[in-house]
């Protein structure tokens, strides 16, 4: 018998500028800014509803040529959210589409090149 259930996730992604990342998620995606740690900031987070994303200062010797990776966020209405973001000036990199694996999803790229996918269950 389970006593606890998992109810959320808050990935931590490395970025060159923590404050700029938090500001972008707040401005572009409507996330709430949370307090930053350090001066200059070395860690911070942004939240919307039950989704949180944390940002940590990437090491100065980061040499991968970018920030490959993605975050998948589950949502109730992908099309409506895509419209909301587009109306606010966010570039939709992959339009809303029903996938053969049972999801309806779209994606954007954040200011650091991370792919952010928003998906809803098709059924």
N, CA, C and O atoms as CSV, one atom per row, in Angstrom:
chain,resi,resn,atom,element,x,y,z
A,1,UNK,N,N,0.844,-1.180,0.000
A,1,UNK,CA,C,0.000,0.000,0.000
A,1,UNK,C,C,0.888,1.241,0.000
A,1,UNK,O,O,1.807,1.359,0.810
A,2,UNK,N,N,0.606,2.154,-0.907
A,2,UNK,CA,C,1.372,3.392,-0.986
A,2,UNK,C,C,0.809,4.429,-0.028
A,2,UNK,O,O,-0.405,4.602,0.083
A,3,UNK,N,N,1.702,5.106,0.654
A,3,UNK,CA,C,1.286,6.181,1.548
A,3,UNK,C,C,1.468,7.548,0.906
A,3,UNK,O,O,0.798,8.508,1.287
A,4,UNK,N,N,2.368,7.642,-0.065
A,4,UNK,CA,C,2.655,8.917,-0.706
A,4,UNK,C,C,2.544,8.778,-2.214
A,4,UNK,O,O,2.739,7.692,-2.758
A,5,UNK,N,N,2.237,9.853,-2.874
A,5,UNK,CA,C,2.210,9.856,-4.328
A,5,UNK,C,C,3.060,11.012,-4.827
A,5,UNK,O,O,3.185,12.042,-4.165
A,6,UNK,N,N,3.634,10.830,-5.986
A,6,UNK,CA,C,4.417,11.896,-6.596
A,6,UNK,C,C,3.455,12.890,-7.234
A,6,UNK,O,O,2.465,12.484,-7.842
A,7,UNK,N,N,3.729,14.180,-7.106
A,7,UNK,CA,C,2.775,15.156,-7.628
A,7,UNK,C,C,3.421,16.285,-8.403
A,7,UNK,O,O,2.712,17.178,-8.867
A,8,UNK,N,N,4.710,16.288,-8.560
A,8,UNK,CA,C,5.339,17.356,-9.318
A,8,UNK,C,C,6.815,17.103,-9.495
A,8,UNK,O,O,7.389,16.206,-8.879
A,9,UNK,N,N,7.418,17.905,-10.343
A,9,UNK,CA,C,8.849,17.814,-10.572
A,9,UNK,C,C,9.372,19.216,-10.830
A,9,UNK,O,O,8.674,20.054,-11.401
A,10,UNK,N,N,10.588,19.463,-10.409
A,10,UNK,CA,C,11.209,20.756,-10.640
A,10,UNK,C,C,12.628,20.514,-11.138
A,10,UNK,O,O,13.561,20.438,-10.339
A,11,UNK,N,N,12.798,20.394,-12.454
A,11,UNK,CA,C,14.141,20.150,-12.974
A,11,UNK,C,C,15.062,21.328,-12.689
A,11,UNK,O,O,14.616,22.472,-12.593
A,12,UNK,N,N,16.336,21.038,-12.556
A,12,UNK,CA,C,17.352,22.063,-12.355
A,12,UNK,C,C,18.208,22.080,-13.615
A,12,UNK,O,O,18.835,21.078,-13.958
A,13,UNK,N,N,18.235,23.222,-14.306
A,13,UNK,CA,C,19.000,23.297,-15.546
A,13,UNK,C,C,20.082,24.367,-15.442
A,13,UNK,O,O,19.844,25.440,-14.887
A,14,UNK,N,N,21.261,24.080,-15.970
A,14,UNK,CA,C,22.341,25.061,-15.928
A,14,UNK,C,C,22.140,26.143,-16.983
A,14,UNK,O,O,21.770,25.856,-18.121
A,15,UNK,N,N,22.387,27.385,-16.590
A,15,UNK,CA,C,22.235,28.536,-17.488
A,15,UNK,C,C,23.388,29.508,-17.243
A,15,UNK,O,O,23.972,29.515,-16.159
A,16,UNK,N,N,23.719,30.326,-18.237
A,16,UNK,CA,C,24.810,31.286,-18.028
A,16,UNK,C,C,24.417,32.464,-17.133
A,16,UNK,O,O,25.275,33.055,-16.478
A,17,UNK,N,N,23.109,32.812,-17.103
A,17,UNK,CA,C,22.646,33.963,-16.330
A,17,UNK,C,C,21.325,33.587,-15.660
A,17,UNK,O,O,20.277,33.551,-16.304
A,18,UNK,N,N,21.390,33.312,-14.369
A,18,UNK,CA,C,20.228,32.847,-13.606
A,18,UNK,C,C,19.117,33.895,-13.611
A,18,UNK,O,O,17.961,33.561,-13.870
A,19,UNK,N,N,19.442,35.135,-13.335
A,19,UNK,CA,C,18.416,36.187,-13.273
A,19,UNK,C,C,17.719,36.354,-14.624
A,19,UNK,O,O,16.500,36.523,-14.674
A,20,UNK,N,N,18.475,36.308,-15.708
A,20,UNK,CA,C,17.880,36.449,-17.040
A,20,UNK,C,C,16.942,35.280,-17.342
A,20,UNK,O,O,15.889,35.476,-17.950
A,21,UNK,N,N,17.312,34.070,-16.926
A,21,UNK,CA,C,16.459,32.901,-17.156
A,21,UNK,C,C,15.144,33.033,-16.392
A,21,UNK,O,O,14.076,32.806,-16.959
A,22,UNK,N,N,15.210,33.398,-15.115
A,22,UNK,CA,C,14.000,33.573,-14.308
A,22,UNK,C,C,13.118,34.659,-14.919
A,22,UNK,O,O,11.904,34.489,-15.024
A,23,UNK,N,N,13.725,35.769,-15.319
A,23,UNK,CA,C,12.955,36.861,-15.923
A,23,UNK,C,C,12.274,36.410,-17.213
A,23,UNK,O,O,11.120,36.764,-17.451
A,24,UNK,N,N,12.967,35.636,-18.050
A,24,UNK,CA,C,12.379,35.189,-19.319
A,24,UNK,C,C,11.170,34.291,-19.072
A,24,UNK,O,O,10.133,34.467,-19.710
A,25,UNK,N,N,11.290,33.334,-18.156
A,25,UNK,CA,C,10.162,32.443,-17.869
A,25,UNK,C,C,8.982,33.226,-17.290
A,25,UNK,O,O,7.829,32.901,-17.570
A,26,UNK,N,N,9.259,34.243,-16.495
A,26,UNK,CA,C,8.178,35.073,-15.939
A,26,UNK,C,C,7.523,35.916,-17.031
A,26,UNK,O,O,6.297,35.968,-17.122
A,27,UNK,N,N,8.315,36.560,-17.838
A,27,UNK,CA,C,7.790,37.460,-18.864
A,27,UNK,C,C,7.151,36.697,-20.017
A,27,UNK,O,O,6.032,37.015,-20.420
A,28,UNK,N,N,7.837,35.703,-20.548
A,28,UNK,CA,C,7.362,35.002,-21.740
A,28,UNK,C,C,6.296,33.953,-21.441
A,28,UNK,O,O,5.363,33.780,-22.225
A,29,UNK,N,N,6.428,33.252,-20.314
A,29,UNK,CA,C,5.537,32.116,-20.043
A,29,UNK,C,C,4.578,32.340,-18.884
A,29,UNK,O,O,3.763,31.466,-18.587
A,30,UNK,N,N,4.656,33.479,-18.231
A,30,UNK,CA,C,3.739,33.760,-17.130
A,30,UNK,C,C,4.065,33.031,-15.844
A,30,UNK,O,O,3.190,32.862,-14.995
A,31,UNK,N,N,5.302,32.595,-15.681
A,31,UNK,CA,C,5.720,31.953,-14.435
A,31,UNK,C,C,5.910,33.022,-13.364
A,31,UNK,O,O,6.111,34.195,-13.681
A,32,UNK,N,N,5.847,32.623,-12.108
A,32,UNK,CA,C,6.071,33.527,-10.972
A,32,UNK,C,C,7.561,33.501,-10.620
A,32,UNK,O,O,8.155,32.433,-10.477
A,33,UNK,N,N,8.143,34.665,-10.486
A,33,UNK,CA,C,9.552,34.752,-10.073
A,33,UNK,C,C,9.666,34.364,-8.602
A,33,UNK,O,O,8.859,34.789,-7.775
A,34,UNK,N,N,10.653,33.570,-8.290
A,34,UNK,CA,C,10.954,33.228,-6.895
A,34,UNK,C,C,12.258,33.927,-6.519
A,34,UNK,O,O,12.987,34.381,-7.400
A,35,UNK,N,N,12.560,34.020,-5.227
A,35,UNK,CA,C,13.793,34.703,-4.822
A,35,UNK,C,C,15.040,34.071,-5.451
A,35,UNK,O,O,15.100,32.860,-5.665
A,36,UNK,N,N,16.016,34.907,-5.735
A,36,UNK,CA,C,17.302,34.458,-6.262
A,36,UNK,C,C,18.276,34.305,-5.103
A,36,UNK,O,O,18.147,34.986,-4.085
A,37,UNK,N,N,19.251,33.408,-5.254
A,37,UNK,CA,C,20.268,33.201,-4.223
A,37,UNK,C,C,21.615,33.638,-4.765
A,37,UNK,O,O,22.006,33.279,-5.876
A,38,UNK,N,N,22.311,34.413,-3.965
A,38,UNK,CA,C,23.653,34.841,-4.313
A,38,UNK,C,C,23.674,36.200,-4.979
A,38,UNK,O,O,22.656,36.690,-5.468
A,39,UNK,N,N,24.862,36.804,-4.991
A,39,UNK,CA,C,25.056,38.095,-5.634
A,39,UNK,C,C,26.423,38.086,-6.306
A,39,UNK,O,O,27.434,38.287,-5.632
A,40,UNK,N,N,26.481,37.860,-7.610
A,40,UNK,CA,C,25.360,37.692,-8.530
A,40,UNK,C,C,24.662,36.352,-8.307
A,40,UNK,O,O,25.247,35.443,-7.718
A,41,UNK,N,N,23.424,36.222,-8.768
A,41,UNK,CA,C,22.645,35.009,-8.505
A,41,UNK,C,C,23.308,33.739,-9.054
A,41,UNK,O,O,23.779,33.694,-10.190
A,42,UNK,N,N,23.323,32.712,-8.198
A,42,UNK,CA,C,23.843,31.406,-8.611
A,42,UNK,C,C,22.743,30.357,-8.676
A,42,UNK,O,O,22.959,29.255,-9.181
A,43,UNK,N,N,21.557,30.700,-8.164
A,43,UNK,CA,C,20.428,29.762,-8.199
A,43,UNK,C,C,19.133,30.562,-8.093
A,43,UNK,O,O,19.063,31.588,-7.416
A,44,UNK,N,N,18.116,30.062,-8.782
A,44,UNK,CA,C,16.812,30.696,-8.727
A,44,UNK,C,C,15.773,29.771,-9.314
A,44,UNK,O,O,16.104,28.706,-9.835
A,45,UNK,N,N,14.530,30.169,-9.233
A,45,UNK,CA,C,13.474,29.331,-9.787
A,45,UNK,C,C,12.294,30.184,-10.213
A,45,UNK,O,O,12.146,31.341,-9.820
A,46,UNK,N,N,11.454,29.557,-11.040
A,46,UNK,CA,C,10.217,30.181,-11.491
A,46,UNK,C,C,9.143,29.103,-11.455
A,46,UNK,O,O,9.423,27.941,-11.748
A,47,UNK,N,N,7.912,29.478,-11.097
A,47,UNK,CA,C,6.833,28.516,-10.933
A,47,UNK,C,C,5.557,29.012,-11.587
A,47,UNK,O,O,5.289,30.212,-11.644
A,48,UNK,N,N,4.779,28.063,-12.077
A,48,UNK,CA,C,3.435,28.362,-12.564
A,48,UNK,C,C,2.578,27.158,-12.240
A,48,UNK,O,O,2.908,26.035,-12.622
A,49,UNK,N,N,1.492,27.381,-11.544
A,49,UNK,CA,C,0.602,26.314,-11.098
A,49,UNK,C,C,1.426,25.293,-10.310
A,49,UNK,O,O,2.035,25.646,-9.300
A,50,UNK,N,N,1.453,24.037,-10.755
A,50,UNK,CA,C,2.199,23.006,-10.027
A,50,UNK,C,C,3.512,22.646,-10.716
A,50,UNK,O,O,4.070,21.574,-10.482
A,51,UNK,N,N,4.000,23.545,-11.564
A,51,UNK,CA,C,5.239,23.309,-12.297
A,51,UNK,C,C,6.291,24.308,-11.847
A,51,UNK,O,O,6.042,25.513,-11.811
A,52,UNK,N,N,7.452,23.808,-11.509
A,52,UNK,CA,C,8.571,24.661,-11.143
A,52,UNK,C,C,9.798,24.281,-11.950
A,52,UNK,O,O,10.027,23.106,-12.233
A,53,UNK,N,N,10.582,25.276,-12.316
A,53,UNK,CA,C,11.856,25.037,-12.980
A,53,UNK,C,C,12.902,25.820,-12.212
A,53,UNK,O,O,12.743,27.013,-11.952
A,54,UNK,N,N,13.985,25.123,-11.850
A,54,UNK,CA,C,15.078,25.763,-11.132
A,54,UNK,C,C,16.227,26.004,-12.106
A,54,UNK,O,O,16.421,25.250,-13.059
A,55,UNK,N,N,16.977,27.059,-11.851
A,55,UNK,CA,C,18.108,27.429,-12.685
A,55,UNK,C,C,19.339,27.551,-11.805
A,55,UNK,O,O,19.280,28.138,-10.725
A,56,UNK,N,N,20.445,27.001,-12.262
A,56,UNK,CA,C,21.692,27.091,-11.533
A,56,UNK,C,C,22.752,27.645,-12.469
A,56,UNK,O,O,22.731,27.377,-13.670
A,57,UNK,N,N,23.667,28.408,-11.923
A,57,UNK,CA,C,24.713,29.024,-12.739
A,57,UNK,C,C,25.591,27.937,-13.340
A,57,UNK,O,O,26.164,27.116,-12.623
A,58,UNK,N,N,25.688,27.941,-14.670
A,58,UNK,CA,C,26.565,27.008,-15.369
A,58,UNK,C,C,28.014,27.372,-15.049
A,58,UNK,O,O,28.337,28.543,-14.852
A,59,UNK,N,N,28.866,26.383,-15.000
A,59,UNK,CA,C,30.278,26.656,-14.731
A,59,UNK,C,C,30.864,27.503,-15.859
A,59,UNK,O,O,30.420,27.422,-17.004
A,60,UNK,N,N,31.852,28.302,-15.525
A,60,UNK,CA,C,32.468,29.183,-16.510
A,60,UNK,C,C,33.170,28.416,-17.620
A,60,UNK,O,O,33.405,28.960,-18.699
A,61,UNK,N,N,33.507,27.157,-17.365
A,61,UNK,CA,C,34.207,26.382,-18.389
A,61,UNK,C,C,33.244,25.510,-19.210
A,61,UNK,O,O,33.663,24.553,-19.862
A,62,UNK,N,N,31.956,25.852,-19.169
A,62,UNK,CA,C,30.963,25.124,-19.959
A,62,UNK,C,C,31.403,25.183,-21.416
A,62,UNK,O,O,31.557,26.272,-21.971
A,63,UNK,N,N,31.603,24.049,-22.032
A,63,UNK,CA,C,32.148,24.073,-23.389
A,63,UNK,C,C,31.383,23.172,-24.345
A,63,UNK,O,O,31.929,22.761,-25.370
A,64,UNK,N,N,30.155,22.863,-24.038
A,64,UNK,CA,C,29.403,21.952,-24.897
A,64,UNK,C,C,28.890,22.635,-26.159
A,64,UNK,O,O,28.340,21.970,-27.037
A,65,UNK,N,N,29.059,23.942,-26.264
A,65,UNK,CA,C,28.578,24.653,-27.433
A,65,UNK,C,C,27.098,24.956,-27.357
A,65,UNK,O,O,26.494,25.292,-28.375
A,66,UNK,N,N,26.508,24.853,-26.218
A,66,UNK,CA,C,25.088,25.144,-26.071
A,66,UNK,C,C,24.533,24.464,-24.843
A,66,UNK,O,O,25.286,23.931,-24.029
A,67,UNK,N,N,23.245,24.478,-24.707
A,67,UNK,CA,C,22.578,23.896,-23.558
A,67,UNK,C,C,21.566,22.878,-24.050
A,67,UNK,O,O,20.360,23.110,-23.960
A,68,UNK,N,N,22.042,21.754,-24.570
A,68,UNK,CA,C,21.109,20.763,-25.100
A,68,UNK,C,C,20.268,20.163,-23.977
A,68,UNK,O,O,20.735,19.965,-22.856
A,69,UNK,N,N,19.061,19.891,-24.306
A,69,UNK,CA,C,18.171,19.287,-23.327
A,69,UNK,C,C,16.781,19.825,-23.503
A,69,UNK,O,O,16.548,20.769,-24.257
A,70,UNK,N,N,15.846,19.204,-22.786
A,70,UNK,CA,C,14.471,19.650,-22.899
A,70,UNK,C,C,13.741,19.412,-21.596
A,70,UNK,O,O,14.179,18.645,-20.740
A,71,UNK,N,N,12.622,20.089,-21.472
A,71,UNK,CA,C,11.719,19.943,-20.338
A,71,UNK,C,C,10.341,19.666,-20.924
A,71,UNK,O,O,9.910,20.358,-21.847
A,72,UNK,N,N,9.649,18.667,-20.400
A,72,UNK,CA,C,8.298,18.336,-20.867
A,72,UNK,C,C,7.333,18.739,-19.762
A,72,UNK,O,O,7.465,18.299,-18.619
A,73,UNK,N,N,6.355,19.584,-20.111
A,73,UNK,CA,C,5.382,20.074,-19.146
A,73,UNK,C,C,3.993,19.626,-19.579
A,73,UNK,O,O,3.562,19.920,-20.694
A,74,UNK,N,N,3.299,18.922,-18.707
A,74,UNK,CA,C,1.935,18.469,-18.995
A,74,UNK,C,C,0.968,19.626,-18.773
A,74,UNK,O,O,1.120,20.410,-17.836
A,75,UNK,N,N,-0.031,19.718,-19.655
A,75,UNK,CA,C,-0.951,20.845,-19.642
A,75,UNK,C,C,-2.349,20.351,-20.004
A,75,UNK,O,O,-2.492,19.309,-20.644
A,76,UNK,N,N,-3.379,21.091,-19.599
A,76,UNK,CA,C,-4.755,20.696,-19.893
A,76,UNK,C,C,-5.164,20.978,-21.332
A,76,UNK,O,O,-5.868,20.167,-21.935
A,77,UNK,N,N,-4.742,22.112,-21.903
A,77,UNK,CA,C,-5.185,22.509,-23.236
A,77,UNK,C,C,-3.999,23.091,-23.998
A,77,UNK,O,O,-3.712,24.284,-23.896
A,78,UNK,N,N,-3.315,22.248,-24.759
A,78,UNK,CA,C,-2.107,22.669,-25.463
A,78,UNK,C,C,-2.391,23.772,-26.480
A,78,UNK,O,O,-1.633,24.738,-26.567
A,79,UNK,N,N,-3.465,23.643,-27.245
A,79,UNK,CA,C,-3.772,24.630,-28.279
A,79,UNK,C,C,-4.026,26.007,-27.667
A,79,UNK,O,O,-3.523,27.010,-28.175
A,80,UNK,N,N,-4.790,26.065,-26.598
A,80,UNK,CA,C,-5.085,27.357,-25.959
A,80,UNK,C,C,-3.817,27.988,-25.400
A,80,UNK,O,O,-3.635,29.202,-25.493
A,81,UNK,N,N,-2.938,27.174,-24.820
A,81,UNK,CA,C,-1.703,27.722,-24.255
A,81,UNK,C,C,-0.760,28.177,-25.361
A,81,UNK,O,O,-0.088,29.199,-25.221
A,82,UNK,N,N,-0.705,27.428,-26.458
A,82,UNK,CA,C,0.109,27.855,-27.598
A,82,UNK,C,C,-0.377,29.207,-28.112
A,82,UNK,O,O,0.430,30.087,-28.410
A,83,UNK,N,N,-1.691,29.372,-28.215
A,83,UNK,CA,C,-2.253,30.651,-28.654
A,83,UNK,C,C,-1.882,31.772,-27.681
A,83,UNK,O,O,-1.531,32.873,-28.105
A,84,UNK,N,N,-1.960,31.491,-26.386
A,84,UNK,CA,C,-1.610,32.495,-25.366
A,84,UNK,C,C,-0.157,32.926,-25.516
A,84,UNK,O,O,0.148,34.119,-25.494
A,85,UNK,N,N,0.741,31.949,-25.671
A,85,UNK,CA,C,2.156,32.286,-25.792
A,85,UNK,C,C,2.435,33.054,-27.075
A,85,UNK,O,O,3.164,34.045,-27.058
A,86,UNK,N,N,1.860,32.602,-28.190
A,86,UNK,CA,C,2.074,33.279,-29.473
A,86,UNK,C,C,1.566,34.713,-29.426
A,86,UNK,O,O,2.202,35.616,-29.969
A,87,UNK,N,N,0.426,34.925,-28.780
A,87,UNK,CA,C,-0.124,36.279,-28.657
A,87,UNK,C,C,0.808,37.175,-27.850
A,87,UNK,O,O,0.832,38.392,-28.037
A,88,UNK,N,N,1.573,36.563,-26.955
A,88,UNK,CA,C,2.531,37.325,-26.152
A,88,UNK,C,C,3.891,37.464,-26.813
A,88,UNK,O,O,4.814,38.021,-26.219
A,89,UNK,N,N,4.024,36.963,-28.038
A,89,UNK,CA,C,5.271,37.137,-28.771
A,89,UNK,C,C,6.251,35.987,-28.684
A,89,UNK,O,O,7.366,36.095,-29.194
A,90,UNK,N,N,5.868,34.883,-28.048
A,90,UNK,CA,C,6.758,33.731,-27.955
A,90,UNK,C,C,6.717,32.964,-29.279
A,90,UNK,O,O,5.639,32.669,-29.793
A,91,UNK,N,N,7.884,32.645,-29.824
A,91,UNK,CA,C,7.981,31.899,-31.077
A,91,UNK,C,C,7.692,30.420,-30.809
A,91,UNK,O,O,8.370,29.786,-30.000
A,92,UNK,N,N,6.695,29.883,-31.485
A,92,UNK,CA,C,6.360,28.462,-31.383
A,92,UNK,C,C,7.258,27.726,-32.380
A,92,UNK,O,O,7.149,27.944,-33.586
A,93,UNK,N,N,8.142,26.858,-31.885
A,93,UNK,CA,C,9.085,26.196,-32.787
A,93,UNK,C,C,8.508,24.942,-33.423
A,93,UNK,O,O,8.904,24.582,-34.532
A,94,UNK,N,N,7.593,24.275,-32.758
A,94,UNK,CA,C,6.880,23.129,-33.326
A,94,UNK,C,C,5.403,23.339,-33.010
A,94,UNK,O,O,5.033,23.406,-31.838
A,95,UNK,N,N,4.552,23.445,-34.031
A,95,UNK,CA,C,3.142,23.766,-33.791
A,95,UNK,C,C,2.393,22.639,-33.084
A,95,UNK,O,O,2.870,21.508,-32.997
A,96,UNK,N,N,1.219,22.978,-32.588
A,96,UNK,CA,C,0.364,21.995,-31.920
A,96,UNK,C,C,0.073,20.855,-32.890
A,96,UNK,O,O,-0.343,21.074,-34.028
A,97,UNK,N,N,0.300,19.643,-32.414
A,97,UNK,CA,C,0.107,18.473,-33.273
A,97,UNK,C,C,-0.251,17.260,-32.417
A,97,UNK,O,O,0.307,17.059,-31.338
A,98,UNK,N,N,-1.185,16.461,-32.913
A,98,UNK,CA,C,-1.516,15.187,-32.263
A,98,UNK,C,C,-0.439,14.178,-32.650
A,98,UNK,O,O,-0.145,13.995,-33.831
A,99,UNK,N,N,0.138,13.536,-31.660
A,99,UNK,CA,C,1.207,12.557,-31.885
A,99,UNK,C,C,0.641,11.140,-31.821
A,99,UNK,O,O,-0.390,10.902,-31.191
A,100,UNK,N,N,1.313,10.215,-32.471
A,100,UNK,CA,C,0.823,8.836,-32.491
A,100,UNK,C,C,0.987,8.134,-31.149
A,100,UNK,O,O,0.505,7.013,-30.986
A,101,UNK,N,N,1.641,8.751,-30.200
A,101,UNK,CA,C,1.793,8.160,-28.873
A,101,UNK,C,C,0.778,8.715,-27.872
A,101,UNK,O,O,0.956,8.575,-26.662
A,102,UNK,N,N,-0.289,9.348,-28.379
A,102,UNK,CA,C,-1.400,9.731,-27.522
A,102,UNK,C,C,-1.307,11.096,-26.876
A,102,UNK,O,O,-2.028,11.378,-25.918
A,103,UNK,N,N,-0.429,11.950,-27.385
A,103,UNK,CA,C,-0.293,13.295,-26.830
A,103,UNK,C,C,-0.592,14.326,-27.903
A,103,UNK,O,O,-0.404,14.077,-29.094
A,104,UNK,N,N,-1.059,15.488,-27.465
A,104,UNK,CA,C,-1.185,16.664,-28.313
A,104,UNK,C,C,-0.196,17.660,-27.732
A,104,UNK,O,O,-0.300,18.030,-26.563
A,105,UNK,N,N,0.770,18.098,-28.547
A,105,UNK,CA,C,1.835,18.896,-27.974
A,105,UNK,C,C,2.379,19.927,-28.952
A,105,UNK,O,O,2.148,19.856,-30.159
A,106,UNK,N,N,3.110,20.888,-28.390
A,106,UNK,CA,C,3.848,21.887,-29.155
A,106,UNK,C,C,5.110,22.216,-28.381
A,106,UNK,O,O,5.238,21.864,-27.208
A,107,UNK,N,N,6.037,22.888,-29.036
A,107,UNK,CA,C,7.261,23.226,-28.315
A,107,UNK,C,C,7.744,24.625,-28.662
A,107,UNK,O,O,7.400,25.200,-29.694
A,108,UNK,N,N,8.554,25.142,-27.754
A,108,UNK,CA,C,9.229,26.425,-27.909
A,108,UNK,C,C,10.687,26.186,-27.514
A,108,UNK,O,O,11.038,25.104,-27.044
A,109,UNK,N,N,11.519,27.184,-27.705
A,109,UNK,CA,C,12.882,27.163,-27.180
A,109,UNK,C,C,13.050,28.387,-26.294
A,109,UNK,O,O,12.635,29.489,-26.655
A,110,UNK,N,N,13.664,28.188,-25.129
A,110,UNK,CA,C,13.852,29.322,-24.230
A,110,UNK,C,C,15.073,30.138,-24.641
A,110,UNK,O,O,15.706,29.842,-25.655
A,111,UNK,N,N,15.399,31.143,-23.875
A,111,UNK,CA,C,16.482,32.048,-24.217
A,111,UNK,C,C,17.839,31.370,-24.260
A,111,UNK,O,O,18.768,31.915,-24.856
A,112,UNK,N,N,17.989,30.195,-23.647
A,112,UNK,CA,C,19.256,29.469,-23.641
A,112,UNK,C,C,19.261,28.278,-24.594
A,112,UNK,O,O,20.220,27.507,-24.617
A,113,UNK,N,N,18.203,28.123,-25.375
A,113,UNK,CA,C,18.162,27.035,-26.348
A,113,UNK,C,C,17.523,25.755,-25.863
A,113,UNK,O,O,17.435,24.793,-26.626
A,114,UNK,N,N,17.070,25.706,-24.608
A,114,UNK,CA,C,16.388,24.512,-24.130
A,114,UNK,C,C,15.052,24.370,-24.851
A,114,UNK,O,O,14.331,25.349,-25.044
A,115,UNK,N,N,14.735,23.157,-25.241
A,115,UNK,CA,C,13.434,22.868,-25.869
A,115,UNK,C,C,12.435,22.635,-24.743
A,115,UNK,O,O,12.645,21.766,-23.897
A,116,UNK,N,N,11.348,23.407,-24.727
A,116,UNK,CA,C,10.291,23.260,-23.743
A,116,UNK,C,C,9.073,22.737,-24.492
A,116,UNK,O,O,8.551,23.409,-25.381
A,117,UNK,N,N,8.619,21.537,-24.133
A,117,UNK,CA,C,7.484,20.902,-24.784
A,117,UNK,C,C,6.301,20.945,-23.830
A,117,UNK,O,O,6.434,20.626,-22.649
A,118,UNK,N,N,5.136,21.343,-24.349
A,118,UNK,CA,C,3.892,21.357,-23.589
A,118,UNK,C,C,2.992,20.318,-24.213
A,118,UNK,O,O,2.728,20.373,-25.414
A,119,UNK,N,N,2.509,19.364,-23.423
A,119,UNK,CA,C,1.696,18.295,-23.969
A,119,UNK,C,C,0.479,17.984,-23.125
A,119,UNK,O,O,0.512,18.074,-21.898
A,120,UNK,N,N,-0.602,17.613,-23.807
A,120,UNK,CA,C,-1.809,17.170,-23.120
A,120,UNK,C,C,-2.126,15.766,-23.609
A,120,UNK,O,O,-1.788,15.396,-24.733
A,121,UNK,N,N,-2.781,14.987,-22.749
A,121,UNK,CA,C,-3.228,13.664,-23.150
A,121,UNK,C,C,-4.347,13.818,-24.177
A,121,UNK,O,O,-5.258,14.624,-23.989
A,122,UNK,N,N,-4.278,13.050,-25.255
A,122,UNK,CA,C,-5.248,13.171,-26.328
A,122,UNK,C,C,-6.629,12.640,-25.935
A,122,UNK,O,O,-7.644,13.131,-26.429
A,123,UNK,N,N,-6.671,11.664,-25.071
A,123,UNK,CA,C,-7.975,11.086,-24.705
A,123,UNK,C,C,-8.548,11.706,-23.463
A,123,UNK,O,O,-9.636,11.328,-23.029
